Amino acid sequence: MILQNRPLYQGDRDCLRYPGGLRGGLHTPVHPYVIRRWARWLRTNPHRQVRGTFRKRAANGSRQVCAIGALEEIPGADVAFLFSPTNEGKFIQHVVLMNDSLGWTFVEIADWLDRIADGHLGLRDALEVRQPWDLPPTLH
């Protein structure tokens, strides 16, 4: 997640004051539409995944990124909170864990993100998922 030095907008203030309100934060994500865009980017760029570093330049000159670094590649993804105003750091650490230590692919991380954004995986349960096969099935 990129920390932003931008002024708070009214919607941000409301989110901080009422994290469990209509904008989500306790059980549902704050910005599901950005999470879906992030998942879509990960699915379309699996060849750009790197582990153990935020970004690096490949031998062919292309830039590789980790799952968190991918947020920099998404235009307009400069939101302060995607998941939960009170627990954002835990979710970002979990994405890093999946990308670097647990060996998830970008596509598998995208599946996790989509289930959160669609409400098939609650925020509390999302942090408990350690393997892709532990993801609940989608309800489409």
Beta strands, then each sheet from edge to edge (+ up, - down):
strand 1: 55-57
strand 2: 63-65
sheet 1: 1+ 2-
end
